[in-house]
Amino acid sequence: MKDIERFRAEVQLWLEANCPLSMRTPITSAEMLWSGSENVFLSEDQRLWFERMRDRGWFVPGWPVEYGGAGLSAREQRVLEQEMAALGCRQPQYNLGIWMLGPVLLELGSEALKREHLPPMARGTVRWCQGFSEPNAGSDLASLRTSAVRDGEHFVVNGQKIWTSYGNVSDWMYALVRTDPTAKKQQGISFVLIDMSSPGVTVRPIELISGKSSFCEVFFDNVRVPVHNLVGELNGGWTVAKKLLDHERAAMAKFTEGGAPSHDALAVARPYLADAEPVWRDRLAGVLMDGEAFALTARRLHEMAMGRQDVSAVASIMKLAQTEQEAAKYELLQQIMGQRGLSWDGAPFTDDEHHICRQWLYTKTYTIAGGSSEIQLNLIAKRVLGLPG
Ligand SMILES: Cc1cc2nc3c(=O)[nH]c(=O)nc-3n(C[C@H](O)[C@H](O)[C@H](O)COP(=O)(O)OP(=O)(O)OC[C@H]3O[C@@H](n4cnc5c(N)ncnc54)[C@H](O)[C@@H]3O)c2cc1C
């Protein structure tokens, strides 16, 4: 038997023996565990599944063993993903650190930063948030103004971030700060890691129309950040940020693709389809075909990445396509369900119907987070098609 087939057989056996049955059902967003210093498990099965996957290093199967990973090759990772999908295994945890910061630290972080931050991420004990956007610096991120001034072995940070998802429950933030106000705007930015429990950090949640309140404003008032928390070069933060954003787009395309909330929206809408005009069914068929085409393209890109081809620029296409498709799908479901797709809570509507309404609102945010659709189109024009800026 080939090594990879032997590996597949081992993975199948292990998953069968270790993934509790209740962890093999579609997950809702309320059931997702965002790992950090205060993990709250909704069931004993969830805790067991978390601990078993953690102890195998399978939160980060491709990371080197010395940083808490399992050191799997790209092919082995693919096999693990395939076997988890085949059994319907839930992701045991979610963490921005693992998706975005970890890969950047592996590539650009100092050895000391890797040893300090990667193992806790790999064990799901630290929650990270992203401190990029500021008032007047969203799409035009390079206009950010939060300042970091060197004072001995520290930077002193002052300013404000906004739209920081889950800033109120995060342990650490990776942030962009201005370290040279005299340089051209992209060239005066640095990338630093900030402990959210530092004196001078204030977090204020922002209420949202979707009923969830994951957004925060974060204020920095003379916050002292050790200089060794700098990732990459001083004033070289823009390069680090661009790499991180590529990982964010790839993660977002994957996340909405079904790596995560897999509540079956189409099953909820099915009863309404029986009475629906053919034109709605036709449009739904179009949505389903778009979904299939996306999945095939994602698989092709995965193969290219395994063949060590650079697919980072294409992450913009995947992010754009996936988030716009999700938004279009829920828009259509709403139209098919009519009034029943517009219920917020309470009888006579069902929880599934409320879910469609909330998700319809939420998909609108996907097309903004991680860079809006218009910004993705600009990036595709420049980085994929090679058009002038
Ligand atoms: C769900 C969600 C989670 C988020 N989480 C975080 C987080 O954790 N951390 C963080 O730092 N930020 C986060 N953000 C913020 C996000 O990165 C910004 O909202 C996004 O970059 C857009 O910036 P803005 O809101 O300032 O809008 P603006 O930049 O003001 O854009 C307004 C409109 O103008 C368009 N536009 C702007 N510039 C151009 C251009 N050059 N060409 C064409 N059109 C343009 C945009 O597409 C948009 O339609 C999150 C946002 C969302 C929705």
Ligand as a Chemical Component Dictionary entry (heavy atoms), coordinates in Angstrom:
data_LIG
# 
_chem_comp.id                   LIG 
_chem_comp.type                 NON-POLYMER 
_chem_comp.pdbx_formal_charge   0 
_chem_comp.three_letter_code    LIG 
# 
loop_
_chem_comp_atom.comp_id 
_chem_comp_atom.atom_id 
_chem_comp_atom.alt_atom_id 
_chem_comp_atom.type_symbol 
_chem_comp_atom.charge 
_chem_comp_atom.model_Cartn_x 
_chem_comp_atom.model_Cartn_y 
_chem_comp_atom.model_Cartn_z 
_chem_comp_atom.pdbx_ordinal 
LIG C1  C1  C 0 -18.490 41.477 9.172  1  
LIG C2  C2  C 0 -17.310 42.415 9.184  2  
LIG C3  C3  C 0 -16.233 42.127 9.996  3  
LIG C4  C4  C 0 -15.130 42.998 10.036 4  
LIG N1  N1  N 0 -14.126 42.708 10.906 5  
LIG C5  C5  C 0 -13.059 43.530 10.967 6  
LIG C6  C6  C 0 -12.008 43.251 11.881 7  
LIG O1  O1  O 0 -12.053 42.291 12.652 8  
LIG N2  N2  N 0 -10.957 44.083 11.909 9  
LIG C7  C7  C 0 -10.843 45.158 11.084 10 
LIG O2  O2  O 0 -9.830  45.848 11.123 11 
LIG N3  N3  N 0 -11.859 45.488 10.219 12 
LIG C8  C8  C 0 -12.963 44.688 10.144 13 
LIG N4  N4  N 0 -13.998 44.994 9.277  14 
LIG C9  C9  C 0 -13.962 46.259 8.529  15 
LIG C10 C10 C 0 -13.767 46.080 7.033  16 
LIG O3  O3  O 0 -12.443 45.716 6.730  17 
LIG C11 C11 C 0 -14.166 47.398 6.370  18 
LIG O4  O4  O 0 -15.555 47.605 6.622  19 
LIG C12 C12 C 0 -13.939 47.364 4.875  20 
LIG O5  O5  O 0 -12.572 47.338 4.590  21 
LIG C13 C13 C 0 -14.573 48.601 4.187  22 
LIG O6  O6  O 0 -14.167 49.780 4.805  23 
LIG P1  P1  P 0 -15.218 50.881 5.295  24 
LIG O7  O7  O 0 -16.257 50.190 6.121  25 
LIG O8  O8  O 0 -14.466 51.994 5.921  26 
LIG O9  O9  O 0 -15.956 51.383 3.964  27 
LIG P2  P2  P 0 -15.391 52.445 2.937  28 
LIG O10 O10 O 0 -13.949 52.185 2.685  29 
LIG O11 O11 O 0 -15.762 53.812 3.411  30 
LIG O12 O12 O 0 -16.199 52.073 1.627  31 
LIG C14 C14 C 0 -17.523 52.552 1.391  32 
LIG C15 C15 C 0 -17.949 52.126 -0.014 33 
LIG O13 O13 O 0 -17.082 52.716 -0.997 34 
LIG C16 C16 C 0 -16.520 51.721 -1.849 35 
LIG N5  N5  N 0 -15.138 52.072 -2.195 36 
LIG C17 C17 C 0 -14.198 52.542 -1.342 37 
LIG N6  N6  N 0 -13.032 52.736 -1.992 38 
LIG C18 C18 C 0 -13.227 52.357 -3.286 39 
LIG C19 C19 C 0 -12.415 52.306 -4.448 40 
LIG N7  N7  N 0 -11.123 52.681 -4.408 41 
LIG N8  N8  N 0 -12.954 51.851 -5.614 42 
LIG C20 C20 C 0 -14.258 51.464 -5.664 43 
LIG N9  N9  N 0 -15.094 51.490 -4.582 44 
LIG C21 C21 C 0 -14.586 51.932 -3.414 45 
LIG C22 C22 C 0 -16.541 50.449 -1.011 46 
LIG O14 O14 O 0 -16.564 49.303 -1.836 47 
LIG C23 C23 C 0 -17.846 50.602 -0.226 48 
LIG O15 O15 O 0 -18.936 50.200 -1.030 49 
LIG C24 C24 C 0 -15.111 44.154 9.216  50 
LIG C25 C25 C 0 -16.202 44.443 8.388  51 
LIG C26 C26 C 0 -17.289 43.597 8.366  52 
LIG C27 C27 C 0 -18.456 43.953 7.490  53 
# 
loop_
_chem_comp_bond.comp_id 
_chem_comp_bond.atom_id_1 
_chem_comp_bond.atom_id_2 
_chem_comp_bond.value_order 
_chem_comp_bond.pdbx_ordinal 
LIG C1  C2  SING 1  
LIG C2  C3  SING 2  
LIG C2  C26 DOUB 3  
LIG C3  C4  DOUB 4  
LIG C4  N1  SING 5  
LIG C4  C24 SING 6  
LIG N1  C5  DOUB 7  
LIG C5  C6  SING 8  
LIG C5  C8  SING 9  
LIG C6  O1  DOUB 10 
LIG C6  N2  SING 11 
LIG N2  C7  SING 12 
LIG C7  O2  DOUB 13 
LIG C7  N3  SING 14 
LIG N3  C8  DOUB 15 
LIG C8  N4  SING 16 
LIG N4  C9  SING 17 
LIG N4  C24 SING 18 
LIG C9  C10 SING 19 
LIG C10 O3  SING 20 
LIG C10 C11 SING 21 
LIG C11 O4  SING 22 
LIG C11 C12 SING 23 
LIG C12 O5  SING 24 
LIG C12 C13 SING 25 
LIG C13 O6  SING 26 
LIG O6  P1  SING 27 
LIG P1  O7  DOUB 28 
LIG P1  O8  SING 29 
LIG P1  O9  SING 30 
LIG O9  P2  SING 31 
LIG P2  O10 DOUB 32 
LIG P2  O11 SING 33 
LIG P2  O12 SING 34 
LIG O12 C14 SING 35 
LIG C14 C15 SING 36 
LIG C15 O13 SING 37 
LIG C15 C23 SING 38 
LIG O13 C16 SING 39 
LIG C16 N5  SING 40 
LIG C16 C22 SING 41 
LIG N5  C17 SING 42 
LIG N5  C21 SING 43 
LIG C17 N6  DOUB 44 
LIG N6  C18 SING 45 
LIG C18 C19 SING 46 
LIG C18 C21 DOUB 47 
LIG C19 N7  SING 48 
LIG C19 N8  DOUB 49 
LIG N8  C20 SING 50 
LIG C20 N9  DOUB 51 
LIG N9  C21 SING 52 
LIG C22 O14 SING 53 
LIG C22 C23 SING 54 
LIG C23 O15 SING 55 
LIG C24 C25 DOUB 56 
LIG C25 C26 SING 57 
LIG C26 C27 SING 58 
# 
